[in-house]
Amino acid sequence: MTRLAAAWAMALALAFALLPAHGHAADAPLRSIVMLDFDLIDETLDRSSDAAQQQRLRMISDALRQEFKERHFYKVLDNKPQQALIDDLGRRFKLYDCNGCDVEIGRALGADRVMTAWVQKVSNLILNLNIQIRDVQSELIMLNKSVDIRGNTDTSWLRGIRYMVRSMEEKGQGNR
């Protein structure tokens, strides 16, 4: 191997060694996060599929939590100790648009980050999955992520979650 080839090989090895592992910086301590369930913005006013959509919201909320755990994006906290607070605020506000009430939940659970999530249904063909991750201490938004999907089915909603997570991993957006 020539000196130039050896130098390139060493540079590539160093570059790969510095890449984030598991979608986040390998040496950074794993931050804790409260992941609030997905909510629905339904602009169609079609109530015929409400039950199925509520089930899908629970399904993708659980799927995203599982993906965050498996990919070591964050230490996902249990919401149950503050479920009464979450329910109370959820009755009064949309948690994805409550002017910081999500931070109150994060503080109550001792989290570093809090995630709100919503699905915007424009039609049965066009939907949009959204997450927003906020720093609890500074209240600054650390990440906004959005994925457009086509089709109002379990398969399309889960495909959207998998795409969102893959994108986060590829861009090193875990543990932000």
C-alpha positions in Angstrom: 0.0 0.0 0.0 1.4 3.4 -0.9 1.8 6.1 1.7 -1.0 8.1 0.1 -3.4 5.1 0.2 -2.4 4.4 3.8 -3.0 8.1 4.7 -6.5 8.0 3.1 -7.3 4.7 4.8 -6.3 6.2 8.2 -8.4 9.4 7.5 -11.4 7.3 6.6 -11.0 5.1 9.7 -10.8 8.2 11.9 -13.9 9.8 10.2 -15.9 6.6 10.8 -14.8 6.4 14.4 -16.1 9.9 15.0 -19.5 9.2 13.5 -22.4 9.1 16.1 -23.4 5.6 17.2 -27.1 4.7 17.6 -28.2 8.1 16.2 -26.4 10.2 18.8 -23.0 11.1 20.0 -21.6 8.0 21.6 -19.8 9.8 24.4 -22.7 12.0 25.4 -24.8 10.7 28.4 -28.3 9.6 27.4 -30.8 12.3 28.1 -34.2 11.5 29.5 -37.4 12.3 27.7 -41.1 12.4 28.3 -42.9 11.3 25.1 -46.5 12.5 25.1 -49.0 10.6 23.0 -49.8 11.6 19.4 -52.8 13.9 19.1 -55.0 14.3 16.0 -55.8 17.4 13.9 -58.6 16.2 11.6 -59.4 18.9 9.1 -61.8 16.6 7.2 -64.6 16.6 9.8 -65.3 13.0 8.9 -66.2 11.2 12.1 -66.7 7.8 10.5 -63.1 6.6 11.3 -62.6 8.2 14.7 -62.3 4.9 16.6 -59.7 3.5 14.1 -57.7 6.7 14.2 -57.7 6.8 18.0 -56.3 3.2 17.9 -53.7 4.3 15.3 -52.6 7.2 17.5 -52.0 4.8 20.4 -50.2 2.4 18.0 -47.8 5.0 16.6 -47.2 6.5 20.1 -46.1 3.1 21.4 -44.1 2.3 18.2 -42.2 5.6 18.5 -41.4 5.0 22.2 -40.1 1.5 21.4 -38.0 2.8 18.5 -36.4 5.6 20.7 -35.6 2.9 23.4 -34.2 0.4 21.0 -32.0 2.9 19.1 -30.9 4.5 22.3 -32.1 8.0 21.2 -33.1 8.9 24.8 -33.9 7.3 28.1 -37.7 7.2 27.8 -39.5 7.9 31.0 -42.7 6.5 32.2 -45.6 9.0 32.1 -47.8 7.2 34.6 -46.5 9.0 37.7 -47.9 12.3 36.3 -50.8 10.9 34.2 -53.3 12.9 36.2 -51.4 16.1 35.3 -51.1 15.0 31.6 -54.9 14.2 31.5 -55.8 17.5 33.1 -53.7 19.6 30.8 -54.9 17.4 27.8 -58.5 18.2 28.6 -57.8 21.9 28.6 -55.3 22.2 25.8 -53.8 20.5 22.8 -50.5 19.5 24.3 -48.6 20.2 21.1 -49.9 23.8 21.2 -50.3 24.7 24.8 -47.7 27.5 25.2 -45.3 25.5 27.3 -47.5 23.2 29.4 -45.5 20.3 28.0 -42.5 21.7 29.8 -44.5 21.6 33.1 -45.1 17.9 32.5 -41.4 17.4 31.7 -40.4 19.1 35.0 -42.9 17.1 37.0 -41.3 13.9 35.7 -37.7 15.2 36.1 -37.0 14.9 32.4 -34.3 16.6 30.3 -36.6 16.7 27.2 -40.3 16.5 26.4 -41.8 15.5 23.1 -45.2 16.5 21.8 -46.6 14.7 18.7 -49.5 15.1 16.4 -51.0 13.8 13.2 -52.5 16.3 10.8 -55.2 14.7 8.6 -55.8 16.8 5.5 -57.8 13.9 3.9 -57.9 10.1 3.9 -55.1 10.3 1.4 -52.8 13.1 2.8 -51.6 13.0 6.4 -48.6 14.5 8.2 -46.9 13.0 11.3 -45.1 15.6 13.5 -42.9 15.6 16.6 -41.4 18.4 18.5 -38.7 17.9 21.2 -38.2 20.7 23.7 -35.5 21.2 26.4 -37.2 21.3 29.7 -34.7 23.6 31.4 -34.3 26.2 28.7 -37.7 25.6 27.0 -36.0 25.8 23.7 -37.1 23.6 20.8 -34.3 21.1 20.1 -35.9 19.2 17.1 -38.9 19.5 14.8 -39.5 16.5 12.6 -42.3 16.0 10.1 -43.2 13.2 7.7 -45.9 13.2 5.0 -47.7 10.0 4.4 -50.2 8.8 1.9 -53.1 6.7 3.0 -55.1 6.4 6.2 -54.1 2.9 7.2 -52.2 1.2 10.0 -49.5 0.3 7.5 -49.0 3.9 6.2 -48.9 5.4 9.7 -46.3 2.8 10.9 -44.3 3.3 7.7 -44.2 7.0 8.5 -42.9 6.4 12.0 -40.2 4.0 10.7 -39.1 6.6 8.1 -39.0 9.4 10.7 -36.8 7.2 13.0 -34.5 6.2 10.2 -34.1 9.8 9.2 -33.3 10.8 12.8 -30.7 8.0 13.0 -29.1 9.0 9.7 -28.8 12.6 10.8 -27.7 11.9 14.3 -30.7 13.6 15.8 -31.2 11.3 18.8 -30.2 12.6 22.3 -30.3 16.3 21.2 
